[in-house]
Amino acid sequence: MAPDAGRGPDAGWADGGAGEPDAGGDGDAGVAGGADAGAAAPGLHFWVQPRPHDPASPEVEVVRARYGDPLRVEVTGLAPGDSYDVITALNGLLSSARFVADEDGTVDLRDDAPVQGDWDEASGEAFIATARGNLGPTFDLTVRVTVQDLAGDVVVNGDQARASIDEGIVIEDVDQGVVKGTMTLPPGDGPFPAVLCFGGSEGGRSGGEWSAYYLATLGYAALGVAYFGEPGLPANLVDVPLENLEAGLAHLAADPRVDPDRIAVMGGSRGGELALLLGAHFPQVRAVVADVPSGYVIGGLVPGTAAWTYQGMPFVEFPFPDDAMLTVFYDDDGLAHYAGTPAYLEVLDTADPAALEAATIDIENVNGPVLIRAGEDDQLWPSCVLGEAAWDRLVETDHVSAYDDVYACYPAAGHFLSTPGWPTVGHDALWRPDWNAYMEMGGTVLGNAHADRAGDTALRGFLEAALAP
């Protein structure tokens, strides 16, 4: 059964509709174990919060969930005061920790800190963040939890499936002129609120496409597009016309399954900068989500070029000198690690304030609310500082009071903010084979994971309010 289009985002996941199979009527879904069902039998429970942005929304116990929904693992029926090893696998990627059962014989991974293991704090999803290895491209995840006593005997185990794409989602390839990407729609007839989404300096359609998949699971139509790096588009992030993205907005608005009065834009990194520019220039944009962005216009990826144009003209750019150098350090293996943040901070400290003002995006022109999410330990560029250029302008022009804009700078988080539900090991640095070196992203394993979760909760609440009928 497809959820009713009139019920809004997340319909069907919290109340036993489409996307929540096996929820059952006895409250026992997701419980695994080989013992009898008596009160003392060990049990394994997978609790999910389908609407984390709604404090009144209850958790549900299910054996299948969206991969981005908050997960709490609870083990019951243990011997009070005894120690147990909780071994978890995410598609085979392992993490583990040792816990002491409380006086009720319970271990709750969200509320209880382990005494030793791969993580050291009470955190419902630390076992996912600390899973070691490479998942590779996949749409389906399985969390397997095994609880052992100190003799190595299995006490209880069980699985939860975590789907990236719900069965009812419609996926369509789009290749119309300069609009090249992937359209996704939730089940139902619509018209749905919609998001035009795109990635960053990696180019191509992959970043926008993945965001579109995720947004469709939340109840939004989404068009993930490329703005360079595809046939018929600029080959690099050089002289990209904003009009190309305006064509993407028009493509969404012309689709009868989309509500043309409820369209947002969403991008990360250079795409976050682009999202701010689109909101500032096109009044049909009713909300802006900018992740780890710059509130200043930055130059093209080729030195001496412009990244963006509008009506055939480039923008005034951030005064980044051509001879600015990345900071480099070497790890114990002799591999180079490069960081861009120190150079940006030096420019911000020494540049003419008038030059910075001229390069600041006119974000106060956005015809709706703005959400900015950034990482305090971002080492690629200082996204909290660069994002504050946009935020300060929103505050000074009373846009914040008019539209309830949101700014979040997440501590111990780097540049690689993402959707939650994936390991964050390795998110602090990106291997560049063309450089034979690492590009520093910043953040810690759990800091990035906490930012992913907090950012996702903020995103859900923001879009639901901003794109309400």
Secondary structure, DSSP 8 states (H G I E B T S, - for coil): ----GGG-TTTTTSSSSTT-TT--SSS-TT-B-SS-SSTTS-EEEEEE-S-TT-TT---EE-SEEETTS-EEEEEES--TT-EEEEEEEETTEEEEEEEE--TTS-EETTT---SEES--S--TTHHHHT--S---S-SEEEEEEEEEETTS-EEEEEEEEEESS-TT-EEEEEEETTEEEEEEE-SS---EEEEEEE--TT-SSHHHHHHHHHHHHTT-EEEEE-SSSSTTS-SSSSSEEHHHHHHHHHHHHH-TTEEEEEEEEEEETHHHHHHHHHHHH-TT--EEEEES--SB--B-SSTT-BSEEETTEE-------TT---EEEE-TTS-EEEE-HHHHHHHHHHS-HHHHHHHB--GGG-SS-EEEEEETT-SSS-HHHHHHHHHHHHHHTTHHHHH--EEEEETTB-S----SSS--TTTTEEEETTTTEEEE--B-HHHHHHHHHHHHHHHHHHHHHHT--
